[in-house]
Amino acid sequence: MTARQIEAAAELLDRGSGPFAVDAERASGFRYSNRAYLIQIRRADAGTVLIDPVSHGGDALTVLRPVAEVLGADEWILHSADQDLPCLAEVGMRPSALYDTELAGRLAGFDRVNLAAMVQRLLGLGLAKGHGAADWSKRPLPPAWLNYAALDVELLIELRAAISEVLAAQGKTDWAAQEFEHLRTAPPVAARPDRWRRTSGIHRVQDRRALAAVRELWTTRDLIAQRRDIAPRRILPDSAIIDAAVKDPKSIDDLIALPVFGGRNQRRQAPTWLAALETARKTPDPPEIIEAPNGPPPPGRWGKRKPDAAARLTAARAALAAVTHRVGVPVENLVSPDLVRRLCWDWQGGIDPVRAVDEYLRAGQARVWQRELVVPVLAAAMTRAADAGSDER
């Protein structure tokens, strides 16, 4: 796609009217990066344009700027916006206003909120399943894939109008507006520390030296994957990392005797993996088996370690379930479950529990509509749990 074609697409969109329906296709499972490999945009009186954001060398931001500037003129409509906003921001495209039809469906209490289900429910139309899990980094993209991608934005404008009516009838329009603005302005999610601990099957590793091997193999794989822009598990599957860490091969022959490592591609990489294992053996400070805590422990352990907190969590969950039933919003959208767990674990009580809960939730980025609904019931739950504990003692 040439710079002139990008400019023509921007001019076409600029002649349209109203909000922009926006979607992006990535290559998850194929590439290391989470970049957009195709951007679909639709606007009334303009139609649909498909933008190739990757075939412009290192000058993508400059080449795509005309489209980014036009997109700043009105609201964006996306379905599951949190999936696409980061990769769109990478190419300089950021919304001035946002409407997320999937999130709107959750707030409306719909049990199924994928795009096809919502289009069927609200518009009475069917969307054909197709190539959502395809390798969108492929070039040229097949015409059938392009048609599938265009359909993802074909009905978003109409879907936004339909779900907006549902939310208005339920008195949730302002709730949705607060959620969309929170989503639009949220900072990038920080990478989790010690990501190697998410290696599938790591529960099999119960030795610190073997855990060091998992870390070194994972890190080596990640560096290779990042350099080659290939999904890490296509470089080496998690199962092979765990197998090598547990078996601890000392030679290339021992290593290639293991499943996966005996394949032609892995044989070429065998010295690299063996070097990682040797580094792990020599590390003076292998990682602890138990991950350093980042917040409260799993709730299943609270009963023995902090029974008062366990009682508060039980009371809080019951109270939130009642609110969910009353307003028809999933409990995870009423308030972050992690924030509730932290509240119950950290709770110190006080003269004014309502104020204490409100301040805690506000610090945890809970929105105004959420606090209005849950602060009174959570404060009451904290108080009931404390009173019950006092009676038992």
C-alpha positions in Angstrom: 0.0 0.0 0.0 1.6 3.3 -1.1 1.7 6.6 0.7 -0.6 8.0 -1.9 -3.1 5.2 -1.3 -3.0 6.0 2.4 -3.7 9.7 1.6 -6.6 8.7 -0.6 -8.1 6.5 2.1 -7.8 9.5 4.6 -9.5 11.8 2.1 -12.3 9.3 1.6 -12.9 8.9 5.4 -12.7 12.6 5.9 -15.7 13.1 3.4 -17.8 10.7 5.5 -19.8 11.6 8.6 -20.3 10.3 12.1 -18.2 7.9 14.2 -15.6 5.5 12.9 -16.0 1.7 13.1 -12.5 0.4 13.8 -10.8 -3.0 14.0 -7.3 -4.4 13.7 -5.9 -7.8 12.9 -2.8 -9.1 14.6 -0.8 -12.3 14.2 -1.0 -13.7 17.7 0.5 -17.2 17.9 2.7 -16.4 14.8 4.6 -13.3 15.7 6.4 -12.1 18.8 5.0 -8.6 18.5 1.4 -7.6 19.1 1.5 -5.1 16.2 -1.4 -4.5 13.8 -1.0 -6.1 10.4 -4.3 -4.9 9.0 -6.5 -2.0 10.1 -10.2 -1.8 9.1 -12.1 1.4 9.2 -15.7 2.2 8.2 -17.6 5.5 8.3 -21.1 6.5 7.0 -21.0 8.1 3.6 -17.4 6.8 3.1 -17.6 3.0 3.2 -14.9 0.7 4.4 -11.1 1.1 3.9 -8.5 -1.5 4.7 -5.1 -0.2 5.7 -1.8 -2.0 5.6 0.2 -0.6 8.5 3.4 -2.6 8.1 4.7 -2.2 4.5 6.3 1.2 5.0 9.7 0.5 6.5 10.6 2.6 9.5 8.4 5.5 8.4 5.0 4.0 9.2 4.0 6.8 11.6 4.6 9.4 9.0 2.9 7.5 6.2 -0.2 6.7 8.3 -0.5 10.2 9.9 -3.2 11.4 7.4 -5.5 8.5 8.5 -4.6 9.1 12.2 -5.5 12.7 11.9 -8.9 12.0 10.3 -9.6 9.4 13.0 -9.2 12.0 15.6 -12.3 13.9 14.4 -14.9 11.7 15.9 -15.7 8.7 18.1 -14.3 5.2 17.5 -16.5 2.2 17.8 -14.6 -1.0 18.5 -15.6 -4.5 19.8 -13.3 -5.5 22.6 -11.3 -2.3 22.4 -8.7 -3.3 24.9 -7.4 -5.8 22.4 -6.8 -3.3 19.6 -6.1 0.0 21.2 -2.4 -0.8 22.1 -1.5 -1.9 18.6 -3.3 1.1 17.0 -1.5 3.5 19.4 1.8 2.0 18.1 1.1 3.5 14.7 -0.1 6.8 16.1 -3.8 6.2 16.0 -5.6 7.2 19.3 -9.3 7.9 19.8 -10.7 11.2 21.0 -13.8 9.3 22.2 -14.6 5.6 22.4 -17.5 3.2 22.3 -16.8 -0.5 23.0 -19.7 -2.7 21.9 -18.5 -5.8 23.7 -18.1 -3.9 27.0 -21.6 -2.4 26.4 -23.0 -5.9 26.0 -21.4 -6.9 29.4 -23.0 -3.9 31.1 -26.3 -4.8 29.5 -26.1 -8.3 31.1 -25.8 -10.2 27.9 -24.6 -13.8 28.5 -22.8 -13.9 25.1 -20.9 -10.8 24.0 -18.8 -11.9 21.0 -19.4 -9.9 17.9 -21.4 -12.6 16.0 -23.6 -13.3 19.0 -24.4 -9.6 19.5 -25.1 -9.0 15.9 -27.4 -11.9 15.8 -29.2 -10.9 18.9 -29.6 -7.1 18.2 -29.6 -6.9 14.4 -30.9 -10.4 13.4 -28.0 -11.0 11.1 -25.4 -13.7 10.9 -21.7 -13.2 10.6 -19.7 -16.0 9.0 -16.8 -17.4 11.0 -13.6 -17.2 9.1 -10.0 -16.3 9.6 -9.7 -14.6 13.0 -6.8 -16.9 14.1 -5.0 -16.6 10.8 -1.4 -15.4 10.3 -2.2 -11.8 9.3 1.5 -11.0 8.8 1.2 -13.0 5.6 1.7 -11.0 2.4 -0.2 -10.7 0.1 -3.3 -11.3 2.1 -5.8 -13.6 0.3 -9.0 -11.9 -0.9 -11.1 -14.1 1.3 -9.3 -12.9 4.4 -9.8 -9.3 3.3 -13.5 -9.8 2.9 -13.7 -11.5 6.3 -11.8 -8.5 7.9 -14.1 -6.0 6.2 -17.1 -7.7 7.7 -15.8 -7.1 11.2 -16.6 -3.3 10.9 -19.5 -3.7 8.5 -22.2 -3.6 11.2 -20.4 -1.9 14.1 -22.1 1.4 13.6 -25.6 -0.2 13.6 -24.6 -2.4 16.5 -23.5 0.6 18.6 -26.9 2.3 18.0 -28.8 -0.9 19.0 -26.9 -1.6 22.2 -27.0 2.1 23.1 -30.8 1.8 23.1 -30.6 -1.2 25.4 -28.4 0.6 27.9 -30.6 3.7 27.8 -33.6 1.6 28.6 -31.7 0.0 31.6 -30.5 3.4 32.8 -26.9 2.5 32.2 -25.8 5.0 29.6 -23.7 7.0 32.1 -22.1 3.8 33.5 -21.0 2.9 30.0 -19.6 6.4 29.3 -17.5 6.2 32.4 -16.2 2.7 31.5 -15.4 3.8 27.9 -13.5 6.9 29.1 -11.6 4.8 31.7 -10.6 2.3 28.9 -9.6 5.1 26.5 -7.3 6.9 29.0 -5.9 3.8 30.8 -2.1 3.7 30.7 -0.3 0.7 29.1 -0.4 -2.4 31.1 3.0 -3.0 32.7 4.6 -6.4 31.9 4.4 -8.9 34.7 7.7 -9.5 36.5 9.1 -13.0 36.2 7.0 -13.8 33.1 8.9 -17.1 32.8 6.9 -18.3 35.8 3.9 -18.5 33.5 5.5 -21.4 31.6 2.9 -24.0 31.2 3.6 -27.1 33.3 5.9 -25.3 35.7 4.1 -26.9 38.6 6.1 -30.1 37.8 9.3 -28.3 38.8 10.0 -28.6 42.5 13.7 -28.0 42.6 15.3 -24.6 42.6 18.1 -25.6 40.3 15.6 -26.9 37.8 13.6 -23.7 38.2 16.7 -21.8 37.2 16.9 -24.0 34.1 13.3 -23.0 33.2 14.2 -19.4 33.6 17.3 -19.6 31.4 15.6 -21.6 28.7 12.6 -19.3 28.7 14.8 -16.2 28.6 16.9 -17.6 25.8 13.8 -18.5 23.8 12.3 -15.1 24.4 15.4 -13.3 23.1 15.4 -15.4 19.9 11.7 -14.9 19.4 12.0 -11.2 19.8 14.9 -10.9 17.4 13.2 -13.0 14.8 9.7 -11.7 15.5 8.3 -15.2 15.9 5.9 -16.4 18.6 8.0 -17.9 21.4 6.2 -21.3 21.4 7.0 -21.6 17.7 10.7 -21.4 18.7 10.4 -24.0 21.5 7.2 -25.2 23.2 6.7 -24.9 26.9 6.6 -28.6 27.3 10.1 -28.9 26.0 11.4 -26.3 28.4 9.9 -28.1 31.4 11.2 -31.5 30.1 14.7 -30.3 29.7 14.7 -28.5 33.1 13.5 -31.7 34.9 15.7 -34.2 33.0 18.8 -31.9 33.1 20.7 -33.2 30.0 24.5 -32.7 30.2 25.4 -33.2 26.6 23.9 -32.5 23.2 23.3 -36.2 22.7 21.3 -36.3 25.9 19.4 -33.2 24.9 18.4 -34.3 21.4 17.2 -37.6 22.9 14.4 -35.7 24.6 11.1 -35.2 22.8 11.0 -32.1 20.5 14.8 -31.5 20.8 15.4 -34.4 18.4 13.7 -32.6 15.5 15.8 -31.1 12.7 15.3 -27.5 13.6 16.0 -28.1 17.3 19.1 -30.1 16.5 20.6 -26.9 15.0 19.7 -25.0 18.1 20.9 -27.7 20.5 24.2 -25.9 21.5 22.1 -22.7 22.4 19.7 -24.7 24.7 22.6 -26.6 26.3 24.4 -23.3 27.0 21.3 -22.0 28.7 21.1 -25.2 30.9 24.8 -24.8 31.8 24.2 -21.2 32.8 21.4 -22.3 35.1 23.7 -24.9 36.8 26.2 -22.2 37.5 23.9 -19.5 38.8 24.8 -18.7 42.4 21.2 -17.7 43.4 18.6 -20.0 41.8 15.0 -18.7 42.1 12.7 -19.6 45.0 10.1 -22.3 44.4 7.4 -20.0 45.8 7.0 -16.8 43.8 7.4 -13.5 45.6 4.0 -12.3 46.6 2.4 -9.4 44.7 -0.6 -8.8 46.8 -2.6 -11.3 48.9 -2.1 -15.1 48.7 -4.7 -17.2 46.9 -8.0 -17.1 48.8 -7.8 -20.8 49.5 -5.0 -20.2 52.0 -6.7 -17.4 53.8 -8.6 -19.6 56.2 -5.5 -20.7 58.1 -3.3 -17.6 57.6 -5.9 -14.8 58.1 -9.4 -16.2 59.0 -10.8 -12.7 59.6 -9.9 -11.8 56.0 -11.4 -15.0 54.7 -14.7 -14.1 56.5 -14.7 -10.6 55.0 -14.1 -12.1 51.5 -17.0 -14.5 51.9 -19.3 -11.7 53.0 -18.1 -9.4 50.2 -18.7 -12.0 47.5 -22.2 -12.6 48.8 -23.0 -8.9 48.9 -21.6 -8.4 45.3 -23.6 -11.4 44.0 -26.8 -9.7 45.2 -25.9 -6.5 43.5 -25.1 -8.4 40.3 -28.5 -10.1 40.4 -30.2 -6.7 41.0 -28.5 -4.6 38.3 -27.7 -7.3 35.7 -24.0 -6.5 35.5 -21.3 -9.3 35.8 -19.5 -9.1 39.1 -16.2 -8.6 37.4 -17.5 -5.5 35.8 -19.1 -4.2 39.0 -15.7 -3.9 40.6 -12.3 -5.5 40.0 -12.2 -8.9 41.8 -8.5 -8.3 42.6 -9.3 -5.0 44.2 -12.0 -6.6 46.4 -9.6 -9.3 47.5 -7.0 -6.7 48.4 -9.6 -4.7 50.3 -10.6 -7.7 52.3 -7.0 -8.7 53.0 -5.8 -5.2 54.0 -8.9 -4.1 55.9 -8.1 -2.3 59.1 -11.6 -1.2 60.1 -12.3 2.3 61.4 -15.0 4.6 62.7 -16.5 5.2 59.2 -16.3 2.0 57.1 -18.2 3.5 54.2 -15.7 6.3 53.8 -12.8 3.8 54.3 -14.1 1.5 51.5 -14.8 4.4 49.2 -11.3 5.8 49.6 -9.8 2.3 49.0 -11.8 1.7 45.8 -11.1 5.2 44.5 -7.4 4.6 45.0 -7.8 1.4 43.1 -9.3 3.3 40.1 -12.9 2.1 40.6 -15.3 4.4 38.7 -17.9 6.6 40.3 -20.8 4.4 39.2 -19.1 1.3 40.6 -18.5 3.0 43.9 -22.1 4.2 44.2 -23.3 0.6 43.8 -20.8 -1.4 45.8 -19.4 0.9 48.5 -22.4 0.6 50.8 -22.7 -3.2 50.5 -19.0 -3.8 50.9 -18.9 -1.6 54.0 -21.8 -3.5 55.4 -20.1 -6.8 54.6 -16.9 -5.7 56.3 -18.9 -4.7 59.4 -20.9 -7.9 59.5 -17.8 -10.1 59.2 -16.1 -8.1 62.1 -19.2 -8.5 64.2 -19.5 -12.2 63.5 -15.8 -12.6 64.5 -16.3 -10.7 67.7 -19.3 -12.9 68.6 -17.3 -16.1 68.0 -14.5 -14.9 70.2 
